[in-house]
Amino acid sequence: MENRLRHYYLTLADIFTIRGKAMETRLRHYLAGIFTMRGKAIETKLVRYFIVAAGLFAIILLMALTACSYAPTTTPTPTAQYTITTMTKADVGDYLVDAQGMTLYYFTRDSAGKSSATAQVIANWPIFYAASIVVPSNLDVGDFGTITGFEGQMQTTYKGWPLYYYIKDVASGDTVGQGVGGVWYVVSPVTTPPAQ
């Protein structure tokens, strides 16, 4: 009797062992199939997302390039470089300056078309000369001319009066020379030449 029971026990054990292995194998195949399908699905979704993103990027890039191609191009207008222009101060009004803003003066001992400056004068009041005259609309280029001044040097004139700098003017707009010796004055478009 005991031997029979043992035989039945071993038989059942073998059956459950075999079935257990079979079930394990089936479960493994089943799970592998699920993960494989999910992996493929995820991969497919990723590919689709990549394609959509690439398409959107291409559209945005095309729109940007199109906008650039139709953007109006403007050529900057060059700023006129005046050889002579004007500045204003409360105490002297409007007065002539060169392209760098340095003040121009006239000498009351000169006369229209003639300079009476000596070497001592020129040492402190250098001659102003511009080969070409470009002025803003508030000045008349016809009011400017050229004479042969001190020691044959070319000198620009305004309404016939020779033009000079002053060596003590060091910055744009300085008018240190105004009224020096009672004979040197800034050149006003309104009051120059002086009344004779």
C-alpha positions as CSV (number, residue, x, y, z in Angstrom):
1,M,0.0,0.0,0.0
2,E,2.8,2.4,0.9
3,N,4.5,1.7,-2.3
4,R,1.4,2.5,-4.3
5,L,0.9,5.8,-2.5
6,R,4.5,6.7,-3.2
7,H,4.0,5.9,-6.9
8,Y,0.9,8.0,-7.1
9,Y,2.7,10.9,-5.3
10,L,5.7,10.8,-7.7
11,T,3.3,10.6,-10.7
12,L,1.4,13.7,-9.5
13,A,4.6,15.5,-8.8
14,D,5.9,14.8,-12.3
15,I,2.6,16.0,-13.8
16,F,2.6,19.3,-11.9
17,T,6.3,19.8,-12.6
18,I,5.8,19.3,-16.3
19,R,2.7,21.5,-16.3
20,G,4.5,24.0,-14.2
21,K,7.3,24.2,-16.7
22,A,4.9,24.3,-19.6
23,M,2.9,27.1,-17.9
24,E,6.1,29.0,-17.2
25,T,7.2,28.6,-20.8
26,R,3.8,29.8,-22.0
27,L,3.9,32.7,-19.6
28,R,7.4,33.7,-20.8
29,H,6.3,33.6,-24.5
30,Y,3.1,35.5,-23.6
31,L,5.0,38.3,-21.8
32,A,7.7,38.5,-24.4
33,G,5.0,38.9,-27.0
34,I,3.3,41.7,-25.0
35,F,6.6,43.6,-24.5
36,T,7.6,43.1,-28.1
37,M,4.2,44.5,-29.3
38,R,4.5,47.4,-26.9
39,G,8.0,48.1,-27.9
40,K,7.0,48.2,-31.6
41,A,4.1,50.4,-30.7
42,I,6.4,52.8,-28.8
43,E,8.9,52.7,-31.5
44,T,6.2,53.5,-34.1
45,K,4.9,56.4,-32.0
46,L,8.4,57.8,-31.6
47,V,9.0,57.6,-35.3
48,R,5.7,59.4,-35.9
49,Y,6.5,62.1,-33.4
50,F,9.9,62.6,-35.0
51,I,8.4,62.9,-38.5
52,V,5.8,65.5,-37.2
53,A,8.5,67.5,-35.4
54,A,10.7,67.5,-38.5
55,G,7.8,68.6,-40.6
56,L,7.0,71.5,-38.3
57,F,10.6,72.6,-38.2
58,A,10.8,72.6,-42.0
59,I,7.6,74.7,-42.2
60,I,8.9,77.2,-39.7
61,L,12.3,77.4,-41.4
62,L,10.6,78.0,-44.8
63,M,8.4,80.7,-43.4
64,A,11.4,82.5,-41.9
65,L,13.3,82.3,-45.1
66,T,10.3,83.6,-47.0
67,A,9.9,86.5,-44.6
68,C,13.5,87.4,-45.0
69,S,13.4,87.3,-48.8
70,Y,10.4,89.7,-48.8
71,A,11.8,92.0,-46.1
72,P,12.4,95.5,-47.7
73,T,16.0,96.5,-47.9
74,T,16.8,100.1,-47.2
75,T,20.0,101.9,-48.2
76,P,21.2,104.3,-45.5
77,T,21.3,107.9,-46.6
78,P,24.8,109.2,-46.1
79,T,25.1,112.1,-43.7
80,A,26.3,115.2,-45.5
81,Q,29.8,116.2,-44.4
82,Y,29.7,120.0,-44.2
83,T,33.0,121.8,-44.5
84,I,31.4,124.8,-42.9
85,T,28.3,124.9,-40.8
86,T,26.9,126.9,-37.8
87,M,26.5,126.6,-34.1
88,T,24.6,128.7,-31.6
89,K,25.4,130.2,-28.2
90,A,23.2,132.6,-26.1
91,D,25.9,135.2,-25.8
92,V,27.0,135.3,-29.5
93,G,24.1,133.9,-31.4
94,D,24.8,131.9,-34.6
95,Y,28.4,131.6,-35.7
96,L,30.4,129.7,-38.3
97,V,32.4,126.6,-37.5
98,D,34.4,124.1,-39.6
99,A,33.6,120.3,-40.1
100,Q,35.0,119.5,-36.6
101,G,33.0,122.3,-34.9
102,M,36.0,124.6,-34.5
103,T,35.0,128.3,-34.5
104,L,36.0,130.6,-37.4
105,Y,36.8,134.2,-36.8
106,Y,37.3,137.4,-38.8
107,F,39.8,140.2,-38.2
108,T,38.4,143.7,-38.3
109,R,41.8,145.1,-39.6
110,D,41.3,143.0,-42.7
111,S,39.1,144.2,-45.6
112,A,37.0,142.3,-48.1
113,G,39.3,140.3,-50.3
114,K,42.5,141.2,-48.5
115,S,44.3,139.9,-45.4
116,S,46.5,142.2,-43.3
117,A,47.7,139.5,-41.0
118,T,51.4,139.3,-40.1
119,A,53.5,136.4,-39.0
120,Q,52.8,137.3,-35.3
121,V,49.1,137.3,-36.0
122,I,49.1,134.0,-37.9
123,A,51.0,132.4,-35.0
124,N,47.9,132.9,-32.8
125,W,45.2,133.0,-35.5
126,P,45.9,130.3,-38.0
127,I,44.5,130.6,-41.5
128,F,41.4,128.5,-42.4
129,Y,41.2,127.0,-45.9
130,A,38.9,124.5,-47.5
131,A,39.4,123.4,-51.1
132,S,35.7,122.8,-51.5
133,I,32.8,124.3,-49.6
134,V,29.7,122.3,-48.6
135,V,27.3,124.1,-46.3
136,P,23.8,123.4,-44.9
137,S,20.7,125.2,-46.2
138,N,20.9,128.1,-43.7
139,L,24.1,129.2,-45.5
140,D,24.8,130.3,-49.1
141,V,27.8,128.6,-50.7
142,G,28.0,131.7,-52.9
143,D,29.1,133.7,-49.9
144,F,32.4,131.8,-49.7
145,G,35.5,132.4,-51.7
146,T,39.2,132.0,-51.7
147,I,42.1,134.6,-51.6
148,T,45.8,134.3,-51.5
149,G,46.6,135.4,-48.0
150,F,49.7,135.5,-45.8
151,E,52.9,134.5,-47.6
152,G,50.9,133.2,-50.6
153,Q,48.8,130.7,-48.5
154,M,45.3,130.0,-49.8
155,Q,42.6,131.3,-47.4
156,T,38.8,130.8,-47.4
157,T,36.7,134.0,-47.1
158,Y,33.1,134.7,-46.1
159,K,31.5,137.6,-47.9
160,G,35.0,138.5,-48.8
161,W,36.4,138.5,-45.3
162,P,39.4,136.1,-44.6
163,L,38.6,133.4,-42.0
164,Y,40.9,132.3,-39.1
165,Y,41.0,129.9,-36.1
166,Y,42.1,130.8,-32.6
167,I,44.8,128.7,-31.0
168,K,43.2,128.9,-27.5
169,D,40.0,127.2,-28.8
170,V,40.6,123.6,-28.0
171,A,37.1,122.0,-28.2
172,S,34.2,122.0,-30.6
173,G,32.2,125.1,-30.1
174,D,34.8,127.1,-28.1
175,T,34.6,130.8,-28.7
176,V,37.5,132.0,-26.5
177,G,38.6,134.3,-29.3
178,Q,35.4,136.3,-29.3
179,G,36.2,140.0,-28.8
180,V,40.0,139.6,-28.2
181,G,41.7,142.9,-28.5
182,G,38.5,144.4,-29.7
183,V,39.4,143.3,-33.3
184,W,38.6,139.5,-33.4
185,Y,35.1,138.2,-33.6
186,V,33.1,135.0,-34.5
187,V,31.7,135.1,-38.0
188,S,27.9,135.6,-37.7
189,P,25.8,134.8,-40.8
190,V,23.7,137.8,-39.8
191,T,26.1,140.6,-38.7
192,T,29.2,139.7,-40.8
193,P,30.7,141.6,-42.5
194,P,30.8,144.4,-39.9
195,A,29.4,147.8,-40.8
196,Q,32.1,150.0,-42.4
